[in-house]
Amino acid sequence: MQKARFLVFAAVILLSVGAVSIALARVSAQAGQRGTGAAAAAQTEPADPGPQIPAGFTPIFNGKDLTGWHVSKTNHHGTTPDYRVLHGLIVGTQNPKGQGGILLTDKKYKNFEVYMEIKPDWGCDSGLFLRSSEAGEAYQVTLDYLPGGGMGGIYGERLKGVQNAAAAAAAAKLTDEERAAQAKLRAATWQKAWKREAWNSIRARIVGDVPQITVWINDQLVTEFTDTANHAAGGATDGMIAIQMHFSNEKTPRWVDGGFWRWRTIAVKELPAQ
């Protein structure tokens, strides 16, 4: 009787061990499949090639310091933005909290293309200023990297009469539904080109006394804009290039605490007279 009980007990143990082994084998196989899938996905993601300078462009940021650049002391977003060079990058944040500003080239440009590679923190509003005055009156490529913001659009920064996309939609007396559809289409255009949590390239071209502006994100065309007249401050047909940190407050939340913008390449190609 005892021998029979022992045999039954041994059989139960063997069956249990077998079941556990089968279960472990299944878990291992599933993990292997997930690992293989993750590895395959990782292999399909293109590796970051590092900073690039397109053919024909001349760097205007030397990767070491801010030689050739200066902070505006008259900009309405602020006059003490914290731009510094760290490990080959320009990094920027507000200083003090809520106060932004712009960093301008010392040199003025007329017809040109500008190329830069950027990596902003979500929730922080910047901009690329073209033909800017010292105070920051400029044609701006919007880089509003925050909820409801737009990347790669055109805005008249302290300029009167520039018909950006929102103003044009309002002037056309579109219905709310039509404006919403246009906004959705504009957002889809830049979001398709944008790479989250990665370095992205912005390239903008401005030509003509009456500005024609073209913008690409990661080599994908996102904006073609021609103004109705030259609305630059004082009728200027040239100006400085600037990078911005937007002011922020409770009514206009345009920056997150501890947020930074990063630029690792800024280069220019001057173009012949149009």
C-alpha positions in Angstrom: 0.0 0.0 0.0 2.8 2.4 0.9 4.6 1.5 -2.3 1.5 2.3 -4.4 1.1 5.6 -2.6 4.8 6.4 -3.3 4.4 5.6 -7.0 1.3 7.8 -7.3 3.1 10.7 -5.5 6.1 10.3 -7.8 3.9 10.4 -10.9 2.2 13.6 -9.7 5.6 15.3 -9.2 6.8 14.2 -12.7 3.6 15.5 -14.3 4.0 18.9 -12.4 7.6 19.2 -13.4 6.6 18.4 -17.0 3.9 21.1 -17.0 6.2 23.7 -15.6 8.9 22.8 -18.2 6.4 23.2 -21.0 5.2 26.5 -19.6 8.7 27.8 -19.2 9.5 26.8 -22.8 6.5 28.7 -24.0 7.4 31.8 -22.1 11.0 31.6 -23.4 9.8 31.2 -27.0 7.5 34.2 -26.6 10.2 36.3 -25.1 12.5 35.3 -27.9 9.9 36.3 -30.5 9.5 39.7 -28.8 13.2 40.1 -28.6 13.6 39.3 -32.3 10.9 41.7 -33.2 12.4 44.5 -31.1 15.8 43.8 -32.6 14.3 43.9 -36.1 12.5 47.2 -35.3 15.7 48.7 -33.9 17.6 47.7 -37.0 15.1 49.4 -39.3 15.5 52.7 -37.4 18.2 54.8 -39.2 21.1 55.7 -37.0 21.7 59.4 -36.3 24.5 60.4 -38.8 25.6 63.2 -36.5 25.8 66.9 -37.5 25.6 67.5 -41.2 26.5 70.5 -43.4 24.7 70.5 -46.8 26.8 71.1 -49.8 27.3 74.8 -50.5 26.5 75.9 -47.0 28.9 77.7 -44.6 28.7 77.1 -40.9 27.9 80.2 -38.8 28.1 78.4 -35.5 31.6 77.2 -34.8 30.7 74.5 -32.3 32.9 76.1 -29.6 31.5 79.5 -28.7 29.1 82.2 -29.8 31.5 84.2 -31.9 29.5 86.0 -34.6 26.4 86.1 -32.5 24.9 88.4 -29.9 21.9 88.7 -27.7 19.4 91.4 -28.4 19.0 94.0 -25.7 15.8 95.4 -27.0 13.7 92.3 -27.8 10.2 92.2 -26.3 10.5 88.5 -25.3 13.3 89.4 -22.9 17.0 90.5 -22.9 18.7 87.9 -20.7 18.0 84.5 -22.4 20.5 81.8 -21.4 22.3 80.8 -24.6 25.5 78.8 -24.0 27.7 76.3 -25.9 27.9 72.9 -24.2 29.5 69.8 -25.8 29.4 71.4 -29.2 25.7 72.4 -29.0 24.0 75.7 -28.4 21.6 75.1 -25.6 19.0 77.7 -24.6 16.6 78.3 -21.8 14.8 81.2 -20.1 16.6 83.4 -17.6 14.9 84.2 -15.3 11.8 82.0 -15.6 9.3 83.4 -18.1 11.8 85.7 -19.8 13.1 84.7 -23.3 14.8 86.6 -26.0 16.7 86.2 -29.3 20.3 85.4 -30.3 21.2 87.3 -33.5 24.0 86.9 -36.1 26.3 89.9 -36.2 26.1 89.8 -40.0 23.1 90.7 -42.1 21.8 88.6 -45.0 19.5 89.3 -48.0 18.8 86.3 -50.2 19.9 83.1 -48.5 19.1 79.7 -47.2 19.7 78.8 -43.6 20.0 75.2 -42.4 20.0 74.0 -38.8 19.6 70.9 -36.7 17.5 71.1 -33.6 16.3 69.0 -30.7 13.8 70.9 -28.5 12.0 69.8 -25.3 8.3 69.4 -25.8 6.4 72.4 -24.5 9.0 75.0 -25.5 8.3 77.7 -28.1 11.1 79.0 -30.4 11.4 80.5 -33.9 13.8 81.1 -36.7 13.9 84.8 -37.6 14.8 85.9 -41.2 15.9 89.4 -42.1 15.5 90.4 -38.5 16.1 93.9 -37.0 18.1 94.2 -33.8 14.8 94.3 -31.8 13.6 91.1 -33.5 11.2 92.5 -36.1 11.3 89.7 -38.7 9.8 87.1 -40.9 9.6 84.2 -38.6 9.6 80.5 -39.3 7.4 79.2 -36.5 8.9 76.5 -34.3 6.2 76.3 -31.7 6.9 72.9 -30.3 4.0 72.7 -27.8 0.3 71.7 -27.8 -1.5 73.5 -30.5 1.7 74.9 -31.9 2.9 74.8 -35.5 6.3 74.0 -37.0 7.5 75.5 -40.2 4.8 78.1 -40.8 5.4 81.8 -41.5 4.6 84.6 -39.0 5.3 88.3 -39.1 7.1 88.9 -35.8 6.1 92.5 -35.0 5.5 93.1 -38.7 2.2 94.6 -39.9 0.4 93.1 -42.9 2.0 89.7 -43.1 -0.7 87.2 -44.0 0.3 84.0 -42.1 -1.9 81.0 -42.5 -4.2 81.8 -39.6 -4.7 85.4 -40.7 -5.3 84.3 -44.3 -8.0 81.9 -43.1 -9.6 84.6 -41.0 -9.5 87.1 -43.9 -11.1 84.5 -46.2 -14.1 84.4 -43.8 -13.9 80.7 -43.5 -16.3 78.8 -41.3 -15.1 77.3 -38.0 -15.2 73.9 -39.6 -13.1 75.0 -42.6 -10.5 76.7 -40.4 -10.3 73.6 -38.3 -9.8 71.5 -41.4 -7.0 73.8 -42.6 -5.3 73.7 -39.2 -5.5 69.9 -39.1 -3.9 69.7 -42.6 -1.1 72.1 -41.7 -0.4 70.1 -38.5 -0.4 66.8 -40.4 2.1 68.1 -42.8 4.8 69.0 -40.3 4.0 66.1 -38.0 4.6 63.6 -40.8 8.0 65.0 -41.4 9.0 65.4 -37.7 10.9 62.8 -35.8 10.1 62.7 -32.1 12.9 62.6 -29.5 15.5 62.9 -32.2 17.5 65.5 -34.1 15.5 67.3 -36.9 16.7 69.6 -39.7 15.1 72.9 -40.6 15.9 74.6 -43.9 14.5 77.9 -44.9 15.0 80.0 -48.0 14.1 83.7 -48.4 14.5 85.6 -51.6 13.2 88.7 -53.3 12.5 92.3 -52.1 8.9 91.0 -51.7 9.8 87.9 -49.7 9.3 84.5 -51.0 9.9 81.9 -48.2 10.2 78.2 -48.5 10.6 75.8 -45.5 11.6 72.2 -45.3 11.6 69.9 -42.3 13.9 66.9 -42.7 14.1 67.7 -46.4 10.3 67.5 -46.8 8.6 70.6 -48.1 6.1 72.0 -45.5 5.6 75.7 -46.5 5.7 77.9 -49.6 4.9 81.5 -48.8 4.9 84.7 -50.9 4.1 88.0 -49.2 1.8 90.5 -50.8 4.4 93.2 -50.3 7.6 93.8 -48.3 6.4 94.2 -44.7 9.8 94.1 -43.1 10.5 96.9 -40.6 11.4 100.1 -42.4 11.1 98.2 -45.8 14.4 96.4 -45.2 15.5 93.9 -47.8 18.1 92.3 -45.6 18.7 91.6 -41.9 20.1 89.3 -39.3 19.3 85.6 -38.6 18.0 84.9 -35.1 17.0 82.0 -32.9 14.4 82.6 -30.3 13.2 81.6 -26.9 9.6 82.8 -26.4 8.5 84.5 -23.2 6.0 82.6 -21.0 3.5 83.4 -18.3 0.2 82.1 -17.0 -1.9 83.7 -19.8 0.6 82.7 -22.5 2.2 79.4 -21.4 5.0 78.9 -24.0 7.7 77.2 -22.0 8.0 74.4 -19.5 10.0 74.5 -16.3 13.5 73.2 -17.0 12.9 73.1 -20.7 15.7 73.6 -23.3 16.2 74.0 -26.9 19.3 72.6 -28.6 21.0 73.5 -31.9 24.0 71.5 -33.1 24.4 72.9 -36.7 23.6 76.3 -38.1 24.8 77.1 -41.7 24.0 79.5 -44.4 24.2 79.6 -48.2 24.0 83.1 -49.7 22.0 83.3 -52.9 22.4 85.7 -55.9 20.2 88.7 -56.3 16.7 87.9 -57.6 
